[in-house]
């Protein structure tokens, strides 16, 4: 087609331009190719099946001819049959693959490994979209991956591995988990719920152990609190609420009583934190909201 168009380029630029009812040589060639070649069901089916096999092989880790894949898919787009001939079959094959893969791997692999696999799959599909596929496929493709690898298994993933990630303070995996949860419906809500369960369970264990062991009782408060930096941020947030309290004298009475008790029995998490809080309270007493 490129050769024919080049030979008759002068015709294209003179006669065809002057007659709006006549297609350009390129458009005419596409129309004839669509009618007499690709519209043949045998040719269309074999072409699409071949494309799907190429993508399947690449998803399985094989190296394929990316340029061939890109050229053929662009050809389908130019012929205006990409959606009707290819896209639906491609999305159906994608759904079958990731439905089976999700069910199998979520049982076989550790949560951290599974999360890395999901992240890798999303990156692969995004790269395939960028290099080969039509952009109309983006939303249904990514939605399918997220649904069958994440959304359908979110509760199991959180119950299986969140406690371990938190206990071992694995920040990179927790960051990835948060990022992936944010991609699916109610993902962050489920994460918050499971995190709340973890906090209550962990706190209960610390309190019970401290009750049963006098030695551990000394460190109970420290174990229950956050780091010094987190504690300071928490105190600042408390002061925001304090400024809106009208009965500051009532709060002051309870605070003095509890402060005395903490200091007497040595239950204060930090003397510096106590001094900091007193200083903040002085400021909060006189500052208006």
C-alpha positions in Angstrom: 0.0 0.0 0.0 2.8 2.4 0.8 4.5 1.6 -2.5 1.3 2.1 -4.5 0.6 5.4 -2.7 4.1 6.6 -3.5 3.8 5.7 -7.2 0.5 7.6 -7.5 1.3 10.4 -5.1 0.8 13.1 -7.8 -2.6 11.7 -8.6 -3.5 11.7 -4.9 -2.5 15.3 -4.6 -4.2 16.6 -7.7 -7.2 14.7 -9.0 -8.3 13.2 -5.7 -8.1 16.4 -3.8 -10.3 18.1 -6.4 -13.0 15.3 -6.2 -14.3 15.0 -2.6 -16.4 12.0 -3.5 -13.3 9.9 -4.3 -11.3 8.3 -1.5 -7.6 8.7 -1.3 -5.5 5.8 -2.6 -4.6 4.9 1.0 -8.2 5.0 2.3 -9.4 3.1 -0.8 -6.7 0.4 -0.2 -7.7 0.1 3.4 -11.4 -0.3 2.4 -10.6 -3.0 -0.1 -8.3 -4.8 2.3 -11.1 -4.7 4.9 -13.7 -6.0 2.5 -11.8 -8.7 0.7 -9.2 -9.9 3.2 -9.7 -9.2 6.9 -13.5 -9.5 6.8 -13.1 -13.1 5.9 -13.9 -14.9 9.1 -11.2 -17.5 8.8 -8.5 -14.8 8.3 -9.9 -12.6 11.1 -10.1 -15.5 13.5 -6.6 -16.8 12.8 -5.2 -13.2 13.1 -6.9 -12.5 16.4 -6.1 -15.9 17.8 -2.5 -15.4 16.8 -2.4 -12.1 18.6 -3.8 -13.5 21.7 -1.3 -16.4 21.7 1.5 -13.8 21.4 0.2 -11.9 24.4 -0.2 -15.1 26.4 3.3 -16.1 25.7 4.6 -12.7 26.8 2.6 -12.9 30.0 4.1 -16.3 30.7 7.6 -14.7 30.5 8.6 -15.5 26.9 10.2 -13.0 24.6 8.1 -12.2 21.6 8.2 -9.9 18.6 6.8 -6.8 20.1 7.0 -4.9 16.8 4.9 -7.5 15.0 2.3 -7.3 17.8 2.2 -3.5 17.7 2.0 -3.4 13.9 -0.9 -5.9 13.7 -2.9 -4.2 16.4 -2.3 -0.8 14.8 -3.6 -2.4 11.5 -6.8 -3.5 13.2 -7.2 0.1 14.6 -6.7 1.6 11.1 -9.3 -0.8 9.7 -11.7 0.2 12.5 -12.2 -3.4 13.6 -10.0 -3.3 16.8 -12.9 -3.2 19.2 -15.2 -5.6 17.3 -12.6 -8.2 16.3 -10.0 -8.1 19.0 -10.8 -6.1 22.2 -13.6 -8.3 23.6 -11.7 -11.6 23.1 -8.6 -10.0 24.6 -10.5 -8.8 27.7 -12.2 -12.2 28.1 -8.8 -14.0 27.9 -7.4 -11.5 30.5 -10.2 -12.2 32.9 -9.8 -16.0 32.6 -6.0 -15.7 33.2 -6.1 -13.5 36.2 -9.1 -15.2 37.8 -7.3 -18.5 37.8 -3.9 -16.9 38.7 -5.4 -14.9 41.6 -7.1 -17.9 43.2 -4.0 -20.0 42.9 -1.2 -17.6 43.9 -3.0 -16.0 46.9 -3.0 -19.4 48.5 0.5 -20.5 47.5 2.5 -17.4 48.1 3.3 -15.2 51.1 1.4 -12.0 51.2 4.5 -9.9 50.5 5.4 -12.0 47.5 1.8 -11.9 46.2 1.7 -8.1 46.5 5.0 -7.8 44.5 3.5 -10.1 41.8 0.4 -8.0 41.5 2.4 -4.8 41.3 4.5 -6.5 38.6 1.4 -7.6 36.6 0.0 -4.0 36.7 3.3 -2.6 35.5 3.4 -5.2 32.6 -0.1 -4.4 31.5 0.5 -0.7 31.6 3.6 -1.1 29.5 1.7 -3.3 27.0 -0.9 -0.5 26.8 1.7 2.1 26.2 3.6 0.2 23.5 1.0 -1.9 21.7 -2.7 -1.7 22.7 -5.3 1.0 21.8 -5.9 3.4 24.7 -9.6 2.5 24.7 -8.5 -0.8 26.3 -6.9 0.9 29.3 -9.8 1.2 31.7 -11.4 -2.2 31.2 -8.0 -4.0 31.2 -6.6 -2.4 34.4 -10.0 -2.7 36.1 -10.0 -6.5 35.3 -6.5 -6.9 36.7 -7.3 -5.0 39.9 -10.6 -6.9 40.4 -9.3 -10.5 39.9 -5.9 -10.1 41.6 -6.8 -7.6 44.3 -10.5 -6.8 45.0 -11.7 -10.4 45.0 -9.0 -11.4 47.5 -8.6 -8.3 49.6 -10.1 -9.6 52.8 -8.0 -12.8 52.6 -4.8 -10.9 51.9 -5.3 -8.6 54.9 -6.2 -11.4 57.3 -3.4 -13.6 56.1 -0.5 -11.1 56.1 -1.2 -7.7 57.6 -0.3 -8.7 61.2 3.1 -10.1 60.1 4.0 -7.0 58.1 3.1 -4.8 61.0 4.9 -7.0 63.6 8.1 -7.0 61.5 7.8 -3.3 60.6 8.2 -4.0 56.9 7.6 -0.5 55.7 8.2 -1.1 51.9 5.6 -3.9 51.8 3.2 -1.9 53.9 3.6 1.0 51.6 2.9 -1.2 48.6 -0.1 -2.8 50.4 -1.6 0.7 51.0 -1.0 1.7 47.4 -2.7 -1.4 46.0 -5.6 -1.1 48.5 -6.3 2.4 47.3 -6.8 1.1 43.7 -9.9 -1.0 44.5 -13.4 -0.2 45.9 -13.5 -0.2 49.7 -9.8 -1.3 49.8 -8.7 1.4 52.2 -11.8 0.9 54.3 -11.0 -2.8 54.7 -7.4 -1.9 55.5 -8.5 0.5 58.3 -10.8 -2.2 59.8 -8.1 -4.8 59.9 -5.5 -2.3 61.2 -8.0 -1.4 64.0 -8.3 -5.1 64.9 -4.5 -5.4 65.0 -4.1 -2.4 67.3 -6.8 -3.6 69.7 -5.3 -7.1 69.7 -1.7 -6.0 70.2 -2.7 -3.5 73.0 -4.7 -6.2 74.8 -1.7 -8.6 74.7 0.5 -5.9 76.2 -1.9 -5.1 79.0 -2.5 -8.8 79.9 1.2 -9.5 79.9 1.9 -6.5 82.1 -0.9 -7.6 84.5 0.6 -11.0 84.9 4.3 -10.0 85.1 5.3 -7.1 87.4 8.6 -6.6 85.5 6.7 -6.0 82.2 4.3 -3.7 84.0 7.0 -1.1 84.3 7.3 -0.9 80.5 3.6 -1.2 79.7 3.0 2.5 78.9 6.1 2.8 76.8 5.1 -0.3 74.8 1.6 1.1 74.3 2.8 4.5 73.0 4.4 5.6 69.8 7.8 6.9 69.3 8.8 10.3 70.8 8.2 12.1 67.5 4.7 10.5 67.1 3.9 11.4 70.7 4.8 15.0 70.1 2.5 15.1 67.0 -0.3 13.5 69.1 0.1 16.2 71.8 -0.2 18.9 69.2 -3.4 17.4 67.9 -4.8 17.2 71.5 -4.1 20.9 72.0 -6.3 21.7 68.9 -9.2 20.0 70.6 -8.3 21.6 74.0 -8.7 25.1 72.6 -12.3 24.4 71.9 -13.1 23.2 75.4 -15.1 25.7 77.5 -14.7 23.9 80.9 -10.9 24.0 80.9 -10.9 24.1 84.8 -12.6 20.7 84.9 -10.1 19.3 82.4 -7.3 20.8 84.5 -8.5 19.1 87.7 -8.6 15.7 86.1 -5.2 16.2 84.4 -3.5 17.2 87.7 -4.9 14.1 89.4 -3.8 11.8 86.6 -0.4 13.5 86.3 0.2 13.0 90.0 -0.7 9.4 89.8 1.6 8.8 86.9 4.5 10.5 88.5 4.0 8.7 91.9 3.8 5.2 90.5 6.3 5.7 87.7 3.9 5.1 84.9 4.8 8.2 82.8 6.1 7.4 79.4 8.5 10.4 79.3 9.3 13.2 81.8 10.2 15.4 78.8 6.8 14.6 77.2 5.1 15.6 80.5 7.0 18.9 80.6 6.2 19.5 76.9 2.5 18.9 77.5 2.4 21.3 80.5 4.0 23.9 78.3 1.5 23.3 75.5 -1.4 23.5 78.0 -0.2 26.9 79.2 -0.2 28.1 75.7 -3.6 26.5 74.9 -5.2 28.1 77.9 -4.6 31.6 76.7 -4.9 31.0 72.9 -8.4 31.3 71.3 -9.5 28.8 68.7 
